[in-house]
Amino acid sequence: MNAIARVAEFLCHGSRARHQIGFVRTCIQRSDESGGSLVEFSLCLPILLAIVTGIFSFGVALNHYMMLTNAVEIGARQLAISRGQVTDPCSTISSTIGSASPLLKSSSLSYTFVLNGTSYPGTTCTAGAAQLLQGTAAQVQVTYPCTLLIYGKNLAPSCTLQAETTELVQ
């Protein structure tokens, strides 16, 4: 037996029937590529995990935005019908918005109310009850910070979610 045939027999686990040159090359190539799939998988896995984590993080931010928008709409409707029923409409509406968005931190919500053209930043506006006149516009604007975390790194540190709704006071 020549040296190539011995190597082929060793690499191909003793198959004596096929000692052709093409078969030897095939056996040698197969043995050299036996861990290639594992190397490719280990190189692609971090990239795939980053993509999946990014999709999940974006989904959470989108969920927060939808919840914030819905809560602001509920709050604006509540403000539109609360004329003459409350002494501090901004406090009532901010607690309504906080209740309508249970997954958001109420302490991170920033409110701005515009009642009959007068702006009230914050959660209280005792003078705003007098501004609730029938047929005038009442606007509710709320902002909430969002985070797009991927492996502990915030990819959008200045990201804020904002929802705004205007209703006519009834």
Short mmCIF file of the C-alpha atoms (twelve columns), coordinates in Angstrom:
data_MODEL
# 
_entry.id   MODEL 
# 
loop_
_atom_site.group_PDB 
_atom_site.id 
_atom_site.type_symbol 
_atom_site.label_atom_id 
_atom_site.label_alt_id 
_atom_site.label_comp_id 
_atom_site.label_asym_id 
_atom_site.label_seq_id 
_atom_site.Cartn_x 
_atom_site.Cartn_y 
_atom_site.Cartn_z 
_atom_site.pdbx_PDB_model_num 
ATOM 1   C CA . MET A 1   0.000   0.000  0.000  1 
ATOM 2   C CA . ASN A 2   1.220   3.425  -0.822 1 
ATOM 3   C CA . ALA A 3   1.114   6.367  1.614  1 
ATOM 4   C CA . ILE A 4   -1.991  7.960  0.116  1 
ATOM 5   C CA . ALA A 5   -3.945  4.734  0.418  1 
ATOM 6   C CA . ARG A 6   -2.903  4.351  4.088  1 
ATOM 7   C CA . VAL A 7   -4.011  7.906  4.860  1 
ATOM 8   C CA . ALA A 8   -7.293  7.284  3.053  1 
ATOM 9   C CA . GLU A 9   -7.823  4.065  4.996  1 
ATOM 10  C CA . PHE A 10  -7.127  5.857  8.265  1 
ATOM 11  C CA . LEU A 11  -9.362  8.831  7.488  1 
ATOM 12  C CA . CYS A 12  -12.207 6.834  5.974  1 
ATOM 13  C CA . HIS A 13  -12.237 4.321  8.809  1 
ATOM 14  C CA . GLY A 14  -10.742 1.376  6.990  1 
ATOM 15  C CA . SER A 15  -12.728 1.182  3.757  1 
ATOM 16  C CA . ARG A 16  -10.338 -0.939 1.605  1 
ATOM 17  C CA . ALA A 17  -12.597 -1.320 -1.386 1 
ATOM 18  C CA . ARG A 18  -12.295 2.250  -2.597 1 
ATOM 19  C CA . HIS A 19  -8.723  3.457  -2.951 1 
ATOM 20  C CA . GLN A 20  -9.285  5.734  -5.905 1 
ATOM 21  C CA . ILE A 21  -7.707  9.180  -5.939 1 
ATOM 22  C CA . GLY A 22  -11.075 10.994 -6.087 1 
ATOM 23  C CA . PHE A 23  -12.328 9.056  -3.067 1 
ATOM 24  C CA . VAL A 24  -9.162  9.896  -1.133 1 
ATOM 25  C CA . ARG A 25  -9.633  13.576 -1.872 1 
ATOM 26  C CA . THR A 26  -13.282 13.362 -0.786 1 
ATOM 27  C CA . CYS A 27  -12.365 11.655 2.480  1 
ATOM 28  C CA . ILE A 28  -9.668  14.201 3.240  1 
ATOM 29  C CA . GLN A 29  -11.989 17.128 2.435  1 
ATOM 30  C CA . ARG A 30  -14.778 15.708 4.581  1 
ATOM 31  C CA . SER A 31  -12.483 15.246 7.540  1 
ATOM 32  C CA . ASP A 32  -11.156 18.819 7.229  1 
ATOM 33  C CA . GLU A 33  -14.690 20.311 7.187  1 
ATOM 34  C CA . SER A 34  -16.177 18.287 10.019 1 
ATOM 35  C CA . GLY A 35  -16.342 21.253 12.474 1 
ATOM 36  C CA . GLY A 36  -17.205 23.949 9.939  1 
ATOM 37  C CA . SER A 37  -20.893 24.032 10.804 1 
ATOM 38  C CA . LEU A 38  -20.143 24.514 14.476 1 
ATOM 39  C CA . VAL A 39  -17.767 27.395 13.706 1 
ATOM 40  C CA . GLU A 40  -20.349 29.057 11.435 1 
ATOM 41  C CA . PHE A 41  -23.055 28.614 14.068 1 
ATOM 42  C CA . SER A 42  -20.859 30.095 16.792 1 
ATOM 43  C CA . LEU A 43  -20.107 33.115 14.589 1 
ATOM 44  C CA . CYS A 44  -23.752 33.706 13.619 1 
ATOM 45  C CA . LEU A 45  -25.366 33.071 17.027 1 
ATOM 46  C CA . PRO A 46  -24.458 36.431 18.668 1 
ATOM 47  C CA . ILE A 47  -25.761 38.328 15.645 1 
ATOM 48  C CA . LEU A 48  -29.010 36.362 15.624 1 
ATOM 49  C CA . LEU A 49  -29.476 36.860 19.371 1 
ATOM 50  C CA . ALA A 50  -28.883 40.609 19.011 1 
ATOM 51  C CA . ILE A 51  -31.531 40.771 16.282 1 
ATOM 52  C CA . VAL A 52  -34.054 38.795 18.347 1 
ATOM 53  C CA . THR A 53  -33.336 40.919 21.430 1 
ATOM 54  C CA . GLY A 54  -33.759 44.091 19.370 1 
ATOM 55  C CA . ILE A 55  -37.104 42.878 18.024 1 
ATOM 56  C CA . PHE A 56  -38.267 42.104 21.553 1 
ATOM 57  C CA . SER A 57  -37.115 45.497 22.873 1 
ATOM 58  C CA . PHE A 58  -38.842 47.320 20.016 1 
ATOM 59  C CA . GLY A 59  -42.008 45.312 20.717 1 
ATOM 60  C CA . VAL A 60  -41.972 46.404 24.365 1 
ATOM 61  C CA . ALA A 61  -41.531 50.066 23.329 1 
ATOM 62  C CA . LEU A 62  -44.362 49.752 20.817 1 
ATOM 63  C CA . ASN A 63  -46.581 48.196 23.493 1 
ATOM 64  C CA . HIS A 64  -45.816 51.117 25.818 1 
ATOM 65  C CA . TYR A 65  -46.670 53.596 23.057 1 
ATOM 66  C CA . MET A 66  -49.998 51.913 22.310 1 
ATOM 67  C CA . MET A 67  -50.855 51.767 26.007 1 
ATOM 68  C CA . LEU A 68  -49.926 55.449 26.473 1 
ATOM 69  C CA . THR A 69  -52.014 56.520 23.469 1 
ATOM 70  C CA . ASN A 70  -55.030 54.565 24.690 1 
ATOM 71  C CA . ALA A 71  -54.692 55.926 28.247 1 
ATOM 72  C CA . VAL A 72  -54.460 59.536 27.000 1 
ATOM 73  C CA . GLU A 73  -57.591 59.053 24.895 1 
ATOM 74  C CA . ILE A 74  -59.432 57.709 27.941 1 
ATOM 75  C CA . GLY A 75  -58.184 60.625 30.042 1 
ATOM 76  C CA . ALA A 76  -59.215 63.207 27.435 1 
ATOM 77  C CA . ARG A 77  -62.705 61.709 27.234 1 
ATOM 78  C CA . GLN A 78  -62.934 61.809 31.016 1 
ATOM 79  C CA . LEU A 79  -61.799 65.449 31.004 1 
ATOM 80  C CA . ALA A 80  -64.375 66.359 28.363 1 
ATOM 81  C CA . ILE A 81  -67.276 65.133 30.497 1 
ATOM 82  C CA . SER A 82  -66.020 66.241 33.920 1 
ATOM 83  C CA . ARG A 83  -67.094 69.915 33.635 1 
ATOM 84  C CA . GLY A 84  -68.526 71.089 36.944 1 
ATOM 85  C CA . GLN A 85  -67.927 67.753 38.698 1 
ATOM 86  C CA . VAL A 86  -64.359 68.122 40.008 1 
ATOM 87  C CA . THR A 87  -62.336 70.895 41.633 1 
ATOM 88  C CA . ASP A 88  -58.975 69.734 40.235 1 
ATOM 89  C CA . PRO A 89  -59.561 68.178 36.801 1 
ATOM 90  C CA . CYS A 90  -55.837 67.679 36.082 1 
ATOM 91  C CA . SER A 91  -55.342 65.559 39.195 1 
ATOM 92  C CA . THR A 92  -58.392 63.459 38.351 1 
ATOM 93  C CA . ILE A 93  -57.275 62.935 34.753 1 
ATOM 94  C CA . SER A 94  -53.670 62.131 35.681 1 
ATOM 95  C CA . SER A 95  -54.888 59.411 38.064 1 
ATOM 96  C CA . THR A 96  -57.230 58.127 35.328 1 
ATOM 97  C CA . ILE A 97  -54.348 57.934 32.865 1 
ATOM 98  C CA . GLY A 98  -52.166 56.192 35.450 1 
ATOM 99  C CA . SER A 99  -54.911 53.632 36.079 1 
ATOM 100 C CA . ALA A 100 -55.466 53.069 32.354 1 
ATOM 101 C CA . SER A 101 -51.773 52.294 31.793 1 
ATOM 102 C CA . PRO A 102 -50.798 49.719 34.440 1 
ATOM 103 C CA . LEU A 103 -47.519 48.660 32.790 1 
ATOM 104 C CA . LEU A 104 -46.140 52.212 32.737 1 
ATOM 105 C CA . LYS A 105 -44.523 53.820 35.785 1 
ATOM 106 C CA . SER A 106 -46.853 56.605 36.873 1 
ATOM 107 C CA . SER A 107 -43.914 58.574 38.299 1 
ATOM 108 C CA . SER A 108 -42.302 58.728 34.829 1 
ATOM 109 C CA . LEU A 109 -45.335 60.223 33.095 1 
ATOM 110 C CA . SER A 110 -45.128 63.973 32.343 1 
ATOM 111 C CA . TYR A 111 -48.421 65.807 31.854 1 
ATOM 112 C CA . THR A 112 -49.420 69.012 30.096 1 
ATOM 113 C CA . PHE A 113 -53.058 70.113 30.041 1 
ATOM 114 C CA . VAL A 114 -54.388 72.913 27.847 1 
ATOM 115 C CA . LEU A 115 -57.817 74.083 29.004 1 
ATOM 116 C CA . ASN A 116 -59.471 76.876 27.046 1 
ATOM 117 C CA . GLY A 117 -56.064 78.057 25.766 1 
ATOM 118 C CA . THR A 118 -54.370 78.051 29.192 1 
ATOM 119 C CA . SER A 119 -51.520 75.563 29.649 1 
ATOM 120 C CA . TYR A 120 -51.086 73.658 32.923 1 
ATOM 121 C CA . PRO A 121 -47.918 71.564 33.200 1 
ATOM 122 C CA . GLY A 122 -47.930 68.886 35.890 1 
ATOM 123 C CA . THR A 123 -50.672 66.964 37.604 1 
ATOM 124 C CA . THR A 124 -52.583 69.753 39.365 1 
ATOM 125 C CA . CYS A 125 -54.618 72.672 38.066 1 
ATOM 126 C CA . THR A 126 -57.137 73.873 40.635 1 
ATOM 127 C CA . ALA A 127 -57.734 77.027 38.593 1 
ATOM 128 C CA . GLY A 128 -58.379 74.842 35.558 1 
ATOM 129 C CA . ALA A 129 -61.846 73.874 36.751 1 
ATOM 130 C CA . ALA A 130 -63.025 77.392 35.882 1 
ATOM 131 C CA . GLN A 131 -61.496 77.010 32.389 1 
ATOM 132 C CA . LEU A 132 -63.678 74.014 31.527 1 
ATOM 133 C CA . LEU A 133 -66.349 75.802 29.530 1 
ATOM 134 C CA . GLN A 134 -68.791 73.925 27.331 1 
ATOM 135 C CA . GLY A 135 -67.715 73.833 23.677 1 
ATOM 136 C CA . THR A 136 -64.077 74.768 24.344 1 
ATOM 137 C CA . ALA A 137 -61.132 72.514 23.551 1 
ATOM 138 C CA . ALA A 138 -59.426 70.517 26.268 1 
ATOM 139 C CA . GLN A 139 -56.061 69.049 25.307 1 
ATOM 140 C CA . VAL A 140 -54.124 66.354 27.166 1 
ATOM 141 C CA . GLN A 141 -50.465 65.716 26.337 1 
ATOM 142 C CA . VAL A 142 -48.398 63.040 28.094 1 
ATOM 143 C CA . THR A 143 -44.771 62.016 27.557 1 
ATOM 144 C CA . TYR A 144 -43.035 58.861 28.764 1 
ATOM 145 C CA . PRO A 145 -39.348 57.880 28.441 1 
ATOM 146 C CA . CYS A 146 -38.675 54.771 26.398 1 
ATOM 147 C CA . THR A 147 -35.655 52.499 26.413 1 
ATOM 148 C CA . LEU A 148 -34.419 50.299 23.602 1 
ATOM 149 C CA . LEU A 149 -32.057 48.038 25.535 1 
ATOM 150 C CA . ILE A 150 -30.001 45.415 23.740 1 
ATOM 151 C CA . TYR A 151 -27.613 43.540 26.013 1 
ATOM 152 C CA . GLY A 152 -27.711 46.356 28.569 1 
ATOM 153 C CA . LYS A 153 -26.934 49.128 26.057 1 
ATOM 154 C CA . ASN A 154 -29.636 51.725 25.395 1 
ATOM 155 C CA . LEU A 155 -29.604 52.324 21.636 1 
ATOM 156 C CA . ALA A 156 -31.929 55.357 21.856 1 
ATOM 157 C CA . PRO A 157 -31.141 57.242 25.083 1 
ATOM 158 C CA . SER A 158 -33.158 60.330 24.108 1 
ATOM 159 C CA . CYS A 159 -36.244 58.363 23.090 1 
ATOM 160 C CA . THR A 160 -39.532 59.664 24.503 1 
ATOM 161 C CA . LEU A 161 -43.032 58.493 23.734 1 
ATOM 162 C CA . GLN A 162 -45.619 61.238 23.360 1 
ATOM 163 C CA . ALA A 163 -49.395 61.041 23.080 1 
ATOM 164 C CA . GLU A 164 -51.758 63.963 22.654 1 
ATOM 165 C CA . THR A 165 -55.540 64.155 22.368 1 
ATOM 166 C CA . THR A 166 -57.944 67.072 22.095 1 
ATOM 167 C CA . GLU A 167 -61.622 66.815 23.027 1 
ATOM 168 C CA . LEU A 168 -64.459 69.337 23.188 1 
ATOM 169 C CA . VAL A 169 -65.760 69.950 26.688 1 
ATOM 170 C CA . GLN A 170 -69.379 68.778 27.024 1 
# 
